[in-house]
Amino acid sequence: MRLVLVGPPGAGKGTQAQFLASRYLIPHISTGDIFRANLKAQTPLGLKAKAFMDAGQLVPDEVTNEMVKDRLTHGDLANGFLLDGFPRNTVQAEVLRDFLVDAKTPLDAVLELAIDNEIIVKRLSSRRTCKDCGAPAAPEAAVCTACGGGLYQREDDKEEVIAKRLSVYQDQTAPIIDFYRAEGLLVTISADGEVSEITNRAISALSRVQG
């Protein structure tokens, strides 16, 4: 199974990616992990990305594209992969499509986690994080259930920051939904509800893709 997972911040992509990767026995590939691995190993692409980051600039699509394409050549992808955080725009989507078609390993599906902005704002703005171990905590928790540490609200979980992140997603990333719909690859499920419910929806939807 070769999947791309898309959806706005707060839709639960990271959580669902872990469950789906385990279900289909495929690596969960996030762009964050790819960047960190290249930076740590000081690969030529990592050094190129670091030069932009040190200058306070965004890493260009060309560098990100090359990092992802390099990762997709690794030997652990025999059963497929789940891409999370890439592509972020239609240019990247086109690059990914052409690369996979050339490799004769096209995508099987693009799973969209759809959820209303109001629910996202409520979900993220009520989220708290442990000051000591960094674990997420339930909204009603007084202390961290993992280590007993104090809790705080991250800057990017404040309502005004969430609104900005959603606006950026709508402008830059949401257009890939139409791109993949036109490609006949889009599978959309609701990301509202309990984690297990969403996982079951995803598995059911993807089972229809597998036939």
N, C-alpha and C positions, 0 to 999 in steps of 0.2 A: 504494500500500500504506500503510495507516494502522495502526501498530503501537504497542503498549505492551510494554516489556521489564521483567520482574520477576524477582526472585531475591535471595537473601541477600547480605550483604556478602562479597566474596571469590569470588563465582560467576563473575566476569569480564564483568559487564554492559557496562562501559565499552569494553572491547576488542571484544566482539561487536557492540556498537552501531555502532562505526566501520565494521566490515566490512559489516554489513547495510545501513547507510545508503548506503554506496558501491555496494553491489550493486543496490539498488532505486532509486537516484538520489533519495533523500529526505533532508531535513535531520534530523540527530540533535539532538534538543531535550532538554537536561538542565535540571533545575530550578536547578542551580548556575549555569549559564550565564545563565538568565533573571534570576536574582537579581542577578548581577554587572552585567548590561546595564542593568537598571533603576536600580541604585544609582549606576552610573557616569554615566548620563544624567540622574540626579536627577528621574526621572519622579514624578508624584504617588504611584504605588504604591511606587516605590523609597523615597521619603521616608517613607512610612507604615511600610514594613518596617524602615527604618533606626531609626525612633523606638523600635520594640520591641526591636531588637537593642542599641541604645545603653543601654536600660534593663535589659539582661540577660535579656530575655524571649524566648520562642519566638515566631516570626512566626505569627500565627493562620492557620488554614486559609483563612479568607475572603480574606485578602490573597494568599496563594499561589495560590488558585483563580483570582482575577482576573488575576494576572500570567500564568498559563498560558493562560487564555482569550484574553487580549490577544495573546499570541504566536501562537496558533492562527488568528488573523485575518490574519496577514501573507501577502503575495503569493507567497512562495517555497514554499508548501505545495501547489501544484497537483497534484503527483504523490503527495502524502501526507506522512507524517512518522513518526519513531520517537521516542516519549517514553520517557525514561530518568530514573527518580527520582520520577515522578508517574504515577498516584496512590500515596500512601503509606498510605492507609486507605480503608475502604469509603465514608465520607462523600465524600471526594475522588473516588472512583470513580463514585459516583452523579452528582456535579456534572459530571464529564467526560462521562459517558454522555448526560445530558440536553442539555448544550451541543452535543455533536456530532450528536445526533439532530435538534435544532432546526435545525442548520446543514446537515442532510441529508448529512453526511459521517461516518457511524458507523465505529467501529473494524472492521478486517478480522480482527484476531487479537491475542491477548495471549500473548506468548512467555515461558514460565517456564523459567529456567535452574535445574534442580534438582540439588542436590549435598548429600552428607552433611556434617553439622557437623564431624565428625572430619577430613575432607579439607580443609575450609575452614581450620580451626585450623592444620593442618600447613602448608598453602599460605601463609597470611598470616604466621604466626610465623617462617617461614624467609625472608621477603622482606626485602631490604635496599635502602636508598635512598642515592643519592649526596649527600654533604654540600654539594658545590659546585654541581651543575647540577640536582639533584632527580630525575634519571632513575632508574628502577627497575633493580635488578641481579639477576642470577641468584643463587640461594643459594650456589653454589660459587665465585662471583667474589670475588677479593681486593680489587680496585679497580674503579672505574667504567669500563666498556668504552667509554663515550662521551667522557669527558674525563680519565680517569685519577685522578679524585678519590677521597677516602676514603669508606667506606660506614658507615652506621649503621642501627639499627632504630628506626623511628618508634614513638612512644608507642602509637598506635592499632593497631600490629601486634604488640603484646605479648599473650600468651595470655589474661590476665585481662580485658584490654580487648576482645579479640575475643569472648570469651564473653558479655560484657555487650552488645555490639553485636548478637550473634545473638539474645539474649534479647529485646531491644527489637524486632528484626525479627519475631520469632515472635509477640509480643504485639500489635504495631501494624500490621504490613504483611502478614504471612502470611494474615490473613482475606480479603484481596482475591483470593487464589487461589480460594477457594470462591465468592466473588462472581462472578468471571469464568467459572468452571466452570458455574455456574448460568445465566449469560448465553449459554453455548454458544460462547465465544470462546477458551477456554484451549487452548494448545498447549504441551505439556511435553516438554522434551528433557533429557538428562543433560549437566551442565556439567563432567563429569570427563573428563580426557584432554587431548590436545594442542589448542592453539587452533584449528588448521585442521580437526581432526576435529569440534570443537564447531560451528564455522561451517558445515561441510557438513551436519551434523545439522539445524541451524536452517534452512538453505536447503531441504533436502529436506522438512522438516515444513511449512514455509510454502508450498512449491509445491503441496502437497495442499490448502491453504486456497484458493489462487488457482484451483484446478481445472485 
